[in-house]
Amino acid sequence: MPSRANSLRFKSDYHWLKNSPELINSQIVSSHMGQNLRAAHELLSHDVSLPDAYETEFKRLGIYFEKLVIEALRLNQNYRVLNTNYQVRTETRTLGEYDVIIENLSERQFIHVEVAVKFYLQLGQGEQLCHWVGPGLRDRLDLKYQRLLTHQLMLGEKALESGCNDLPYVPVDGKALITKGRLYYPFEAYIQQRFSYPDEITDDHLKGFWMSSDQYNAYKQSQPDIRWYNLAKPFWLAEICAGEHDLLEPFEIEHLVGAKQVVAMADDKELMRGFVVTEDWLKRTRDIEQIT
């Protein structure tokens, strides 16, 4: 993206981070862990805006999202960012990595902030975590959730068990979870607003659709005024702003491979977004459905 567009996109994504709903319900995570997690809105609720000329480089979506979170935490005067991507090691191995360590300035406490942005498509009925898979079919929500509970959020405890008592952030005094993203429902369910999802997901989570290439062709014919564009990963977070469609490539079904995220636009406004998938992608999902 040109630098000017880069700055506008980062500011849009920053606003999205602060105002979009959580994906994973931190209260449910707290109950499963038997520990209280600080809510994301507590860490992100402040009125300081980014500078007008703020720019950053987009590398990978997860790294870019962490950058957004870190900037939001740095602008919150109640906290101080102490370290990011801090590895916890013993003499023989690496136990894991704290995404962000902050200090609560009023309480003088270290807080481990776990950060994730995730996108999952529904297979099966939807009410179980294992019914949700990543677009590349290498990631499942149930596996992510279990790792979050048993490893990522338990890193401080694992460090203590391994004798890492001399590290500056062991033990941490508190934990926080910031998860954002979107769930993508089968197209008919999305259009009819019939959403079935696990208890671990927030009720107001962001929603999209997924459809086969045949469904796409049929819907496109029925809605000739809609324009369809590829959504490259730098555009996966905030909605497309007025004028940004010029930065997007028109979607061409003939070039479809796997699962491709697209956006439907009309009158320079985003109507909806979701994935169009190939027949080969659908065949590969049948093996996953047998597992789940």
QUIURCOR-V194383 format. One record per helix or strand of 2 or more residues. SS is the DSSP state (@ for helix, = for strand). FROM is the first residue (numbers start at 1). TO is the last residue. If there is no record, write none. Layout:
SS:FROM:TO
SS:FROM:TO
//
This chain:
@:3:19
@:26:33
@:40:44
@:61:74
=:79:89
=:94:104
=:109:122
@:129:131
=:132:133
@:141:152
@:155:161
=:174:186
@:187:191
=:207:212
@:213:222
=:227:230
@:233:235
@:244:247
@:253:255
=:259:266
=:269:277
@:279:291
//
